[in-house]
Amino acid sequence: MMRQATWFAAALVFAMGVYSLCTQRNLIRLCLALGVMESAVLLALVALAYRPLALAPIIEAAESDYVDPLPHALALTAIVIGAAVTALGLALAVMIHRRRGTLDVSVLRGGVE
């Protein structure tokens, strides 16, 4: 039951990120929506590693069921990469605002304000 709830929460958070990505026109809000979607993927990675009644991967007895540490390592790596990508996206948004004076995607594409 716990695993299903985690998968449902990850899907719900990812859907919220996709909805926000499709409806927002502000570049900063788009960067935040990508961050929300990244958090949902990280939650799914942690849900993959869950095993009921499993122990920490410290070798003491060969008969025990151990938790796989690889999804946790991937999640930590993804957090660092996601922070760098978010920082780069926000820095680009600041540069676009300084040059064009707006963060609205439709105005930047040449559409109507």
C-alpha positions in Angstrom: 0.0 0.0 0.0 2.8 2.4 0.9 4.5 1.8 -2.5 1.3 2.5 -4.4 0.7 5.7 -2.5 4.2 6.8 -3.3 3.7 6.1 -7.0 0.4 7.9 -7.0 2.0 10.9 -5.3 4.8 11.0 -7.9 2.3 10.8 -10.7 0.2 13.6 -9.2 3.2 15.9 -8.7 4.4 15.2 -12.2 1.0 15.9 -13.6 0.9 19.2 -11.7 4.3 20.1 -13.3 3.1 19.2 -16.8 -0.1 21.3 -16.3 1.9 24.2 -15.1 4.4 23.8 -17.9 1.5 23.9 -20.5 -0.4 26.8 -19.0 2.2 29.3 -17.8 3.8 31.9 -20.0 6.4 33.3 -17.5 9.9 32.0 -18.0 10.6 31.8 -14.2 7.4 29.8 -13.6 8.4 27.5 -16.4 11.7 26.8 -14.7 9.9 26.1 -11.5 7.5 23.7 -13.3 10.5 21.8 -14.6 11.8 21.6 -11.0 8.5 20.2 -9.8 8.6 17.6 -12.5 12.1 16.7 -11.5 11.0 16.3 -7.9 8.4 13.8 -9.1 10.9 11.8 -10.9 13.2 11.7 -7.8 10.2 10.5 -5.7 9.6 7.7 -8.3 13.3 6.7 -8.0 13.0 6.5 -4.2 9.9 4.5 -4.6 11.8 2.0 -6.8 14.3 1.4 -4.1 11.7 0.6 -1.4 11.6 -3.0 -0.3 9.5 -4.1 2.7 11.5 -5.5 5.6 14.9 -4.9 3.9 18.0 -3.9 5.7 20.7 -1.3 5.0 23.4 -2.6 2.6 26.0 -3.4 5.2 27.3 -6.9 4.8 26.8 -8.8 8.0 24.7 -11.9 7.1 24.4 -13.3 3.6 20.8 -14.4 4.1 19.3 -11.0 4.7 17.3 -9.0 2.1 19.1 -5.7 1.3 18.0 -2.3 -0.1 19.6 -1.5 -3.4 21.6 1.8 -2.9 21.8 2.5 -6.7 18.5 4.5 -7.0 19.5 6.6 -4.0 22.8 7.4 -5.6 21.1 8.3 -8.9 18.6 10.5 -7.0 21.5 12.4 -5.3 23.2 12.9 -8.7 19.9 14.0 -10.3 19.4 16.6 -7.5 22.8 18.1 -8.2 22.3 18.2 -11.9 18.8 19.6 -11.5 20.0 22.4 -9.3 22.6 23.3 -11.9 20.0 23.2 -14.8 17.6 25.3 -12.7 20.3 27.9 -11.9 21.2 28.1 -15.6 17.6 28.5 -16.7 17.0 31.2 -14.1 20.2 33.0 -15.2 19.0 32.9 -18.8 15.7 34.3 -17.7 17.4 37.2 -16.0 19.5 37.9 -19.1 16.4 37.8 -21.3 14.6 40.1 -19.0 17.5 42.6 -19.1 17.7 42.6 -22.9 14.0 42.3 -23.8 12.3 43.8 -20.7 9.8 40.9 -20.4 9.6 37.3 -19.4 6.4 36.5 -21.3 7.0 33.7 -23.8 4.3 34.8 -26.2 5.8 38.3 -26.3 9.3 37.0 -26.8 8.1 34.8 -29.7 6.6 37.9 -31.4 3.0 37.4 -30.4 0.5 39.7 -28.9 0.9 41.0 -25.3 
